[in-house]
Amino acid sequence: MKSDLLKRITMEPGKCGGRPCIRGMRIRVQDILDMLAAGTREEEILRDYPYLEPDDIRASVAYAAAYLDHTVLPARMA
């Protein structure tokens, strides 16, 4: 399911500076994440952006989770 969601995320050099977008549209994953972080409910986002689908919002969150899923090595203290 996660890989199906991630197929909704596209990156094109000439669109939004190559940043990850939703299904080739000019709405960035970051825009969706910013709205969610500000407390905007999914229903509000879908009402304000009628061309979005519920899976687009889930895809944005899945993309962020996948992007952040890496090992972090602390710097050595001198």
ROSE-4610 file (N, C-alpha, C; in Angstrom, 1 decimal, always signed):
// ROSE-4610
residu = [M/M/M/K/K/K/S/S/S/D/D/D/L/L/L/L/L/L/K/K/K/R/R/R/I/I/I/T/T/T/M/M/M/E/E/E/P/P/P/G/G/G/K/K/K/C/C/C/G/G/G/G/G/G/R/R/R/P/P/P/C/C/C/I/I/I/R/R/R/G/G/G/M/M/M/R/R/R/I/I/I/R/R/R/V/V/V/Q/Q/Q/D/D/D/I/I/I/L/L/L/D/D/D/M/M/M/L/L/L/A/A/A/A/A/A/G/G/G/T/T/T/R/R/R/E/E/E/E/E/E/E/E/E/I/I/I/L/L/L/R/R/R/D/D/D/Y/Y/Y/P/P/P/Y/Y/Y/L/L/L/E/E/E/P/P/P/D/D/D/D/D/D/I/I/I/R/R/R/A/A/A/S/S/S/V/V/V/A/A/A/Y/Y/Y/A/A/A/A/A/A/A/A/A/Y/Y/Y/L/L/L/D/D/D/H/H/H/T/T/T/V/V/V/L/L/L/P/P/P/A/A/A/R/R/R/M/M/M/A/A/A]
num = [1/1/1/2/2/2/3/3/3/4/4/4/5/5/5/6/6/6/7/7/7/8/8/8/9/9/9/10/10/10/11/11/11/12/12/12/13/13/13/14/14/14/15/15/15/16/16/16/17/17/17/18/18/18/19/19/19/20/20/20/21/21/21/22/22/22/23/23/23/24/24/24/25/25/25/26/26/26/27/27/27/28/28/28/29/29/29/30/30/30/31/31/31/32/32/32/33/33/33/34/34/34/35/35/35/36/36/36/37/37/37/38/38/38/39/39/39/40/40/40/41/41/41/42/42/42/43/43/43/44/44/44/45/45/45/46/46/46/47/47/47/48/48/48/49/49/49/50/50/50/51/51/51/52/52/52/53/53/53/54/54/54/55/55/55/56/56/56/57/57/57/58/58/58/59/59/59/60/60/60/61/61/61/62/62/62/63/63/63/64/64/64/65/65/65/66/66/66/67/67/67/68/68/68/69/69/69/70/70/70/71/71/71/72/72/72/73/73/73/74/74/74/75/75/75/76/76/76/77/77/77/78/78/78]
x = [+0.8/+0.0/+0.9/+1.9/+2.8/+3.4/+3.8/+4.4/+3.4/+2.1/+1.1/+0.9/+0.9/+0.8/+2.0/+3.2/+4.3/+4.4/+3.6/+3.5/+2.8/+2.1/+1.4/+2.3/+3.5/+4.5/+5.4/+5.4/+6.2/+7.2/+8.3/+9.3/+9.7/+9.5/+9.9/+10.7/+11.9/+12.8/+12.2/+11.2/+10.7/+9.4/+9.1/+7.9/+8.2/+7.9/+8.1/+9.6/+10.5/+11.9/+12.4/+11.6/+12.0/+11.6/+10.9/+10.4/+9.3/+9.2/+8.1/+6.7/+5.9/+4.6/+3.6/+2.3/+1.2/+0.8/+1.0/+0.5/+0.7/+1.9/+2.3/+1.7/+0.9/+0.3/+1.3/+0.9/+1.8/+1.4/+1.1/+1.0/+2.0/+2.9/+4.0/+3.6/+4.4/+4.2/+4.4/+5.3/+5.6/+4.4/+3.6/+2.4/+1.4/+1.2/+0.3/+0.8/+2.0/+2.6/+2.5/+2.7/+2.6/+1.2/+0.2/-1.2/-1.5/-1.1/-1.4/-0.7/+0.5/+1.3/+0.6/-0.1/-0.8/-2.1/-2.5/-3.7/-4.9/-4.6/-5.7/-6.2/-7.5/-8.0/-8.0/-8.0/-8.0/-9.2/-10.4/-11.6/-11.5/-10.8/-10.6/-9.7/-8.6/-7.7/-8.4/-9.2/-9.9/-11.0/-11.6/-12.6/-11.9/-10.7/-10.0/-9.3/-9.0/-8.2/-9.0/-10.1/-11.0/-10.4/-9.3/-8.6/-7.7/-7.6/-6.8/-7.8/-7.2/-7.9/-7.3/-8.1/-7.6/-6.3/-6.1/-4.8/-3.6/-3.9/-2.8/-2.2/-3.1/-2.7/-1.9/-2.4/-1.7/-0.4/-0.3/+0.9/+2.0/+1.5/+2.5/+3.1/+2.3/+2.8/+3.7/+3.3/+4.1/+5.5/+5.5/+6.7/+7.6/+7.0/+7.8/+8.4/+7.6/+8.1/+9.2/+9.1/+10.1/+11.4/+11.2/+12.4/+13.2/+12.5/+13.1/+13.6/+13.3/+13.7/+15.1/+16.1/+17.5/+18.2/+19.4/+20.2/+20.8/+20.8/+21.4/+22.6/+23.8/+25.0/+25.4/+25.5/+25.9/+27.3/+27.6/+29.0/+29.8/+31.1/+31.9/+32.3/+32.3/+32.7/+34.2/+34.8/+36.3/+36.8]
y = [-1.2/+0.0/+1.3/+1.3/+2.4/+2.8/+1.7/+2.0/+2.5/+2.1/+2.7/+4.1/+4.5/+5.9/+6.7/+6.2/+7.0/+7.2/+6.4/+6.7/+8.0/+8.5/+9.8/+11.0/+10.7/+11.8/+11.9/+13.1/+13.2/+14.4/+14.3/+15.4/+15.7/+16.9/+17.3/+18.6/+18.6/+19.7/+21.0/+21.2/+22.5/+22.8/+22.0/+22.3/+22.4/+23.5/+23.8/+23.5/+23.9/+23.8/+22.3/+21.4/+20.0/+19.4/+20.1/+19.6/+18.6/+17.7/+16.6/+17.3/+16.9/+17.4/+16.2/+16.6/+15.6/+15.4/+14.2/+13.8/+14.8/+15.3/+16.2/+17.6/+17.9/+19.2/+20.1/+21.4/+22.4/+22.5/+21.5/+21.5/+20.6/+21.2/+20.4/+19.6/+18.5/+17.7/+18.6/+19.5/+20.4/+21.3/+21.7/+22.4/+21.6/+20.4/+19.5/+19.3/+19.0/+18.8/+20.1/+21.2/+22.5/+22.7/+22.4/+22.6/+21.6/+20.4/+19.4/+19.9/+20.3/+20.8/+22.0/+22.8/+24.0/+23.6/+22.3/+21.9/+21.8/+22.0/+22.0/+20.5/+20.3/+19.0/+18.5/+17.2/+16.6/+17.1/+17.2/+17.6/+19.0/+19.9/+21.3/+21.4/+20.6/+20.6/+20.2/+19.1/+18.6/+19.5/+20.3/+21.3/+22.4/+22.9/+24.0/+23.7/+22.4/+22.0/+20.8/+21.0/+20.0/+19.0/+19.3/+18.4/+17.4/+17.5/+16.6/+15.4/+14.3/+13.1/+12.7/+12.0/+11.6/+10.9/+10.1/+9.4/+10.3/+11.5/+12.5/+12.9/+13.1/+13.6/+12.4/+11.2/+10.1/+9.9/+10.1/+10.0/+11.0/+12.2/+13.2/+12.8/+12.2/+11.8/+10.6/+9.7/+8.5/+8.9/+9.9/+10.4/+11.0/+11.8/+12.4/+11.3/+10.3/+9.2/+8.5/+8.2/+7.5/+8.3/+9.6/+10.5/+10.6/+10.5/+10.7/+9.3/+8.2/+6.9/+6.6/+7.2/+6.9/+7.0/+6.3/+6.3/+7.6/+8.1/+9.4/+9.0/+9.4/+9.2/+10.5/+10.4/+11.6/+12.0/+13.3/+13.7/+13.4/+13.1/+12.8/+14.0/+13.9/+15.0/+15.0/+16.1/+16.2/+16.0]
z = [+0.0/+0.0/+0.0/+0.8/+0.9/-0.5/-1.2/-2.5/-3.5/-3.4/-4.2/-3.9/-2.6/-2.3/-2.8/-2.7/-3.1/-4.6/-5.4/-6.9/-7.1/-6.2/-6.4/-6.3/-5.7/-5.6/-6.8/-7.4/-8.6/-8.4/-9.2/-9.2/-10.6/-11.0/-12.4/-12.3/-13.0/-12.9/-13.1/-14.0/-14.4/-13.6/-12.6/-11.8/-10.3/-9.8/-8.3/-7.9/-8.8/-8.6/-8.4/-8.9/-8.8/-7.4/-6.6/-5.3/-5.5/-4.6/-4.7/-4.7/-5.6/-5.8/-5.8/-5.8/-5.9/-7.3/-7.8/-9.1/-10.2/-10.3/-11.3/-11.3/-10.2/-10.1/-9.4/-9.3/-8.7/-7.2/-6.5/-5.1/-4.5/-3.7/-3.2/-2.0/-1.8/-0.6/+0.7/+0.6/+1.7/+2.1/+1.0/+1.3/+2.1/+1.7/+2.5/+3.9/+4.0/+5.4/+6.2/+5.7/+6.4/+6.9/+6.0/+6.4/+7.6/+7.5/+8.5/+9.8/+9.7/+10.9/+11.6/+10.8/+11.3/+11.9/+11.8/+12.4/+11.5/+10.2/+9.2/+9.0/+9.1/+9.0/+7.6/+7.4/+6.0/+5.3/+5.9/+5.3/+4.7/+5.5/+5.1/+3.9/+3.9/+2.8/+1.5/+1.6/+0.5/+0.0/+0.9/+0.5/-0.3/+0.3/-0.3/-1.6/-1.8/-2.9/-3.5/-4.2/-4.6/-5.6/-6.2/-7.1/-6.4/-5.1/-4.3/-3.8/-3.6/-3.1/-1.7/-0.9/+0.4/+0.3/-0.7/-0.8/-1.1/-1.6/-1.9/-0.5/+0.4/+1.8/+2.4/+2.3/+2.9/+2.2/+0.9/+0.2/+0.7/+1.0/+1.5/+2.8/+3.7/+5.0/+4.8/+3.9/+3.7/+3.1/+2.2/+1.6/+2.7/+3.5/+4.6/+5.5/+5.8/+6.7/+6.0/+4.8/+4.0/+3.9/+3.7/+3.6/+4.9/+6.0/+7.3/+7.8/+7.2/+7.7/+7.3/+8.0/+7.8/+9.1/+9.1/+10.3/+10.5/+11.8/+12.1/+13.0/+12.6/+13.4/+14.1/+15.4/+16.2/+15.9/+15.9/+15.7/+16.9/+16.7/+17.8/+18.5/+19.8/+20.7/+20.8/+20.7/+20.8/+22.3]
